[in-house]
Amino acid sequence: MKRKDFIKTGGLIIVSSLMGKCQKSGKIEKGFEAKQGSLKVSTAIYELQLRQAWTLSRGTWNTRRNVLVRLEKDGIVAYGESAPIPRYNESAESNQEFIRRAIPVLEKDLWEYQDRWRELEALAPGQNAAKAALDMAILDWVGKSLKVPLYRFFGLSPDKTLPTTFSIGIDTVEVMQKTALSAPAFRRLKIKAGVADDKKHIEGIREVTDRPLVVDANEGWKDRQQALEMINWMAEHGVEFVEQPMPADNLQDHRWLKERVKIPIMADESVHKIQDVPALASAFHGINVKLMKCGGLQEALRLAAVARAHGLKLMIGCMIESSLAIAAATTLTPLFDYADLDGNILINNDPFRGLTLAGDRWLLADKPGLGVEPVIPAW
C-alpha cells in the first residue's frame, strides 16, 4: 500500500483488519509433508503483507515470510506458526528445516508435552521461532484433545486478557500522526524509535494525541549519555517506559541507565530464555517476552515466573504474526502487566480467524485449543 493510500484509509484500517477474513491472498510456498502412523505434519511458507512499510531502527519491511505448521495426530488437527527473526540468523527456510528435523520428536507421545519441548530445545541451538511453532501446535493439539480452550488448560481467565498497545513504525511525522489517529480505540500507543528524528516524531505524535506512549528503541541508541538524555526527555512527554534502549549485549551501560532514568527500561532483544533473567534484573526494570524469541508458550510461562521472582515487570510482545500466534500469546496475558500484541492488525491478509477485538482487548474464543482456524487453502 502506498503511503498516500494508507493515509486516506486512516480510520478504516482497524475495523477492516478485524473482520476475520483474508482481504488479500498471500503467496503460499508449499513446504514438506511427513506421515508416520497416525501422525501427519505439513508446513507452508506464507507471505504476510504489511498494510504500511514497517520501519524499525535496523531496517524496513513490506512483507514477512512466516511458516505455518499443520499437525494431525489421532484425528486431531492442530496449528502452529513461526515468525523467523533475521536478527537471530533465522529465516523461513531455516525454521522449516528445523521443523523437518523435529518429526521424530513429534512421533512420540504429545501428552508428555514438557518432555517434547525439552527435546525440541536440545535438537539444535537457536531457531526459537520454529520451536515456538511446534510448541504452539502441540499445545493446540492437547487442548483440542481435551476439548478445552488453552486458557482453561493453563488455569487462566479469558476475562482478564490485557489491552494491547498499537504500534507505530518509523516514518514521516505526517504518516505517524495519521497512524495514531487511525487507532482511536487503543489506550496506549507504542512508538518505534532509535533514529535521529526521535524527538521530532514524539513531538508530532503529541500534537494529535495525549494518550500514554511507550517507546521501543530496538537497540538504536549506541551512547549511554544519549540514551539517558532521550529517555528522560521522553519521560516529560508522556512516555511510560522504553524498551531496549541500547545493544542487547551491553548490560553494563543498561545498569548505568537504570540508576539514572526517570521511567523504567525494559529488556527486549536482551532476553530469550530463563537463564538470561538473573543478569538482566540488575540492568532493567522489566522484560518483554515474545514466543518467537523464547521458543514457545511453555518457556514464556517459565520466563514469567522467574522474572516475577526477581521483581521484574512483565510485558508480552510479538513479531509480525497472524491471528494464530497472537491468539497463543493472548492466552497468557493475564500473567503479565502489559501486552503488545498487534502483529495481525498490521497485515492485510491474515490466514487465520477466531480472535475478536473489543476496543483494544482481544477476546479469546470459547473453542478448544487456541480457538482459531485457517481461512486459506489447506497446506
Secondary structure, DSSP 4 states (H G I P E B T S, - for coil): --HHHHHHHGGGHHHHTTSSS-SSPPPEEEEEEEEETTEEEEEEEEEEEEEEEEEETTEEEEEEEEEEEEEEETTEEEEEEE---GGGT--HHHHHHHHHHTHHHHTS-TT-HHHHHHHHHHHSSS-HHHHHHHHHHHHHHHHHHHTSBHHHHTT--GGGPPBBPEEE-S--HHHHHHHHHT-TT-SSEEEE--STTHHHHHHHHHHH--S-EEEE-TT---SHHHHHHHHHHHHTTTEEEEE--S-TT-HHHHHHHHTT-SS-EEESTT--SGGGHHHHTTT-SEEEEEHHHHTSHHHHHHHHHHHHHTT-EEEEE--S--HHHHHHHHHTGGG-SEE---TTTTBS--SEE--EEETTEEEPPSSSBT--EE-S---
